[in-house]
């Protein structure tokens, strides 16, 4: 179903950057398309990561490094030794720790100025709306169909962009659902597959580097959209704005096996 939401406006940008922040984000500030106002918008943004594992790990690191002001982490799992092959937030000493705890320590070390809020809980229909309501963008890094439908439906009800990614073996899927008048997850998958039809990563495996490749275009699109304020910061003719808009209407399917990819064009239902 198409998403009927108001343009994403986020929160009022922070008033200024400190001298240390000006130095730290200087590579952003010298870009005309970002500059001071763009960095201030990132500083004021709030992003919620559902899952801190394979997909959530690289996204959390990049969001933190870019100085997204507030990052929420939702996960109820603990770090397992098998996670270390691809979940780059965690180290050997983190095995057995709650993922939210280990991720917060790593992200806070990367950028202590970012506010990290952890929710060591399973996402359910009872808590989803309450968890989502204070954030600008929701990032779905989950690995099961019921939770993906739950994230989709909660984002639709609240009018939140849903950065979606999934990985399996050598291939991934990535898009941004929930943009104004754009498609949602149910437009791509109206019904969940029968239980057992789609194997998990634990059953079929996944190339360790793939989580660092597959979800990044969707995160880039969402960040550009956050910077653009829907045609306010970037003009409609800007290639950055065009990319942000286009990914909300198609699903990229990159393959690491032969460095190819294809697009699945989505039609709202």
Secondary structure, DSSP 4 states (H G I P E B T S, - for coil): -----PPP--SPPPS---HHHHHHTHHHHTSTTTHHHHHHHHHH-EEEEE--SHHHHHHHHHHHHTT-SEEEEE---B--GGGGGT-TT--GGGTTSBHHHHHHHHHHHH-TTSEEEEE-S---TTTHHHHHTT-SEEEE---SHHHHHHHHHHHHHHT-EEEEEEEEBTEEEEEEE--TT---HHHH-SSPPPTTSS--HHHH-B-TTTHHHHTHHHHHHHHHHHHHTTTTSS-TTSHHHHHHHHHTSEEEEEETTTTEEEEEE----
